[in-house]
């Protein structure tokens, strides 16, 4: 399979999942505080499930424990630095959502690169196995795009900005898929997954879950946390 075609396939895979998720976020606007708080709690729990039971275990398995721990450490350091610098205030007080959106976009973009490398490598082995991974990655990308869409919509981002964000965060998977046919680097995969996992984990615990609780303080927010975590675990189990 031609490397350029593989690269385009990787980009379209990431873009499709992210774009569909963002479409859902647009359709869900103008909902009440209870719904938004509960749904943010659900997304936060889902993200925790994906990071703790998918990204980080894969990082540890891809290479050595040392490489993964280094990736986690550097990712955490960058998260703390960005947290101090990404101060954004407007009349609506959307600081937390802006931070969460930027962190998630960076984390998803970084995570898409090793996923693309894996996809490109698999396409060179078996086209059918590659297509099965494409389906899994699209389904995996929908909740990520939904989360990004909700956060950026809370910051009053336009539909065109959402489209641009989906494009930018999808490029790393296209580049990774293109390179996947040429080189296989378990160290780079392990480091990237751990780095992205640390970023996403930090912002989920720092901003997403607290924002969900502040939006709606009822029990449904906590129920959403638990259901989201279970859903993340089930999704990881289904695709493994």
Secondary structure as the mmCIF struct_conf table of DSSP 4:
data_model
#
loop_
_struct_conf.conf_type_id
_struct_conf.id
_struct_conf.beg_label_comp_id
_struct_conf.beg_label_asym_id
_struct_conf.beg_label_seq_id
_struct_conf.end_label_comp_id
_struct_conf.end_label_asym_id
_struct_conf.end_label_seq_id
HELX_RH_AL_P HELX_RH_AL_P1 UNK A 3 UNK A 27
TURN_TY1_P TURN_TY1_P1 UNK A 28 UNK A 30
HELX_RH_AL_P HELX_RH_AL_P2 UNK A 33 UNK A 50
HELX_RH_PI_P HELX_RH_PI_P1 UNK A 51 UNK A 55
HELX_RH_AL_P HELX_RH_AL_P3 UNK A 56 UNK A 62
BEND BEND1 UNK A 63 UNK A 63
HELX_RH_AL_P HELX_RH_AL_P4 UNK A 65 UNK A 85
TURN_TY1_P TURN_TY1_P2 UNK A 91 UNK A 92
HELX_RH_AL_P HELX_RH_AL_P5 UNK A 95 UNK A 125
HELX_RH_AL_P HELX_RH_AL_P6 UNK A 127 UNK A 154
TURN_TY1_P TURN_TY1_P3 UNK A 155 UNK A 156
HELX_RH_AL_P HELX_RH_AL_P7 UNK A 159 UNK A 180
TURN_TY1_P TURN_TY1_P4 UNK A 181 UNK A 182
HELX_RH_AL_P HELX_RH_AL_P8 UNK A 186 UNK A 203
HELX_RH_PI_P HELX_RH_PI_P2 UNK A 204 UNK A 208
HELX_RH_AL_P HELX_RH_AL_P9 UNK A 209 UNK A 215
BEND BEND2 UNK A 218 UNK A 218
HELX_RH_AL_P HELX_RH_AL_P10 UNK A 219 UNK A 239
#
